[in-house]
Amino acid sequence: MAAFRNSDTSGRTTGLLLRCVLFSLLALALIIVDKRYDHLGKIRRVLSVVAYPVQIAVAGPFEGWDWFRESVTTRDALRADKARLEAELRLAQFRLQRYEALEAESQRLRALRSSTSSVADRFVIGDIMDVDLDAFRERVLVDKGAQNGVFVGQAVLDAGGVFGQVARVGQLTAEVILVSDATHAIPVQVNRNGLRTIAVGTGDLGRLKLPYLPTSADVIVGDLLVTSGLGGGFPAGYPVGTVAEVKRDPAQSLADVDVKPAAALDRSRELMFVWAKSKTPLPGSSAQAAPLQAPPPARPQAQPPTQAQPPTQAQPRPQAQTDAAKIPAPAGANDE
């Protein structure tokens, strides 16, 4: 009870218990009145306005320290975030390039597939492994060979048109000569009027020649040249190129015609080996074996006549022997 006692100068003790109880009752009454009637709300609002600068002054040093610390550490954090985002961007760009390459490859393969659906019985797609760097030869090496049914003279296409022809076949690879090679020629016809001629290579990947057209030939710039199908090497109807320039000299009998190849000779990576559809259906498996014998048509046709001659020459010999046998027989009979 010593806490509630006080001694004045006269020595009389005054208890604080009564005043504490009175103040507590007064505070409780003010709380009840404020709760029910909200008479002190205006006073609190006024006091809050007065106390706001004090709160700012008290919180200012702490907020200033936090700002200073963040400003010092933010630069390092930004550098780390920048390096991380750059690494993620490089990875995303690399993946995007790969996806674009795959999409382009898929589109090329779909174009190859759709371009052969109407004229080819079977096709095989191969990738270019190597390019001949000889200045006088334009040939590529493809990863398809005899085990895939590839044969010499077979037509090779890309998504744009005729790419070339098989020149040499190995077990696992094949060498393809491009249509632009100086030693290559292909029968073509003008798609607009059906005029037939031969396109020869010039040694330039971007140019072919039509050296056998007279100056009066109906050829104009922009004409599409397609394979004529003659000779049996290439199926008919495939684009070979577009006439790029026509020069007619009255002093010359032949026109000078330049053709831009339809195939991307310097950009294609996937090539297609095609087997042309047979005009006459063959029964059984012989229909599939026919395209493999199609490239050298002259040899099979030239062999039957040579095989048919011995029977024709052998027929007179028995007749001569029988006649000779008949002649001595009567003579021997007379002698007897």
Secondary structure by P-SEA (a helix, b strand, c coil): cccccccccccbbbbaaaaaaaaaaaaaaaaaaaaacccaaaaaaaaaaaaaaaaaaaaaaaaaaaaaaaaaaaaaaaaaaaaaaaaaaaaaaaaaaaaaaaaaaaaaaaaaaaaacccccbbbbbbbccccccccccccccccccccccccbbbbbcccccccccccccccbbbbbccccccbbbbbbccccbbbbbbbbcccccccccccccccccccccccccccccccccccccccccccbbbbbccccccbbbbbbccccccccbbbbbbccccccccccccccccccccaaaaaaaaaaaaaaaaaaaaaaaaaaaaaaaaaaaaaaaac
